[in-house]
């Protein structure tokens, strides 16, 4: 037998010698004569060449070298040594919901994922204990209806994650290139105005996402919101995917298809108000039973086609700058495997849209559709809540409600299912714990991002400034209708300053040769049926100057408006020169 008939040429990485080859020739010849073969024996596999990642941008390279979800052992090593993470792991740990706050603070922030903002009382209690025992005790309600826990030492990070998971919550995918916390109407299921309860869809999509690894490698962050038609909206038109329920009251036809009366969903794509973009309607009607399939298909198209070479052009909005909506719809249908129901313009007259929102319906006492029950919207100033308040809210919900709390995108919360006889008791208890149930035309519309106390991108201390502004203005201006003021510390616009009646964008301002914290001022933003991007009316105003400036703006509005006119409508009705003149004078 020639050496070429031997099924291998080396042993343990060493080439066969002539003596070994001769011996094996004889061995295999003898075995074959007895009917044995070795067709299943293959040569040692050649190690696959490592892919060349040098052409990738840093974030994509980091993800390819080690998937961030596989970085947990590194987190454990850092915790054992209580050391800060390496630069690349700072990025990876965001997949676990951990954000290292350097250079502002040498500690982590943990952001949770709470689909639909639904928190049970036992979860609230454990989050309170985690905050007290393992963090600084600083807790925030975010503009995506979830919690952030701040100042976690590296040694405590794994324990924080473990304890969060033991109560049925998680933080997986809460940052970076992932689908962020899913939001829906915080009054879902008990809102007398809703067309459909969107919470089951929101929660089921959350389960789909957490069980599919492919949803943890998007080109960039991604937001999804559901609106079932309730009184407290979700700002769905500011999301990458905005889902809105509509009702058709009489049968209609689209081609050969008969449209039965009932509730359907409309889909809008590409919202990112930090980039001055609202979501655009996709032009389809989606039946409730196919909604989640459609959303998953839309996300998969983005995963496959979003920009992975430029982080500044990687949102869905940017893909739609080069694609038409029809093109995106066609690619979505390829993933689905069927054509979706198109919505012709002549059917618009038969569609019933959700009622316009009652201003600040997220604060106050409102009757539920369940007879004899109420929900109470609780104002939490700029979303800051203490562990002690969390414990007392849990007790309040257990004693007088259903053991449930709902968080909202307005950085406040709702206590549902309060029987009529207990409403006054709950109101008194809320005031006693330092919270408020009564709607304020100024304070109830106050929204602020984290600010430069904890965020390296922010130019201003937005939360402290927001509270000072509210106190200052509340004593000097009497408003007869709501005005929303949004403070954001940087152009990322976590507090969505472009959609506020008054939007404030943090900036560094030169005053007498010194650099101080200040803001650019925008007016006339809106959302929903009042959708509008605010226009900049003043630039670079120091915070000390901002307080009297806003006072003059609001008083100028009250002097010059037409009866019953909102601040938003007033600002949109005038050009910037006229607004500057009316806002700059005391008379």
Order of alpha helices (4+ residues) and beta strands (2+ residues): beta-beta-alpha-alpha-alpha-alpha-beta-beta-beta-alpha-beta-beta-alpha-alpha-beta-beta-beta-beta-beta-beta-beta-alpha-alpha-alpha-beta-beta-beta-beta-beta-alpha-beta-beta-alpha-beta-alpha-beta-beta-beta-beta-alpha-alpha-alpha
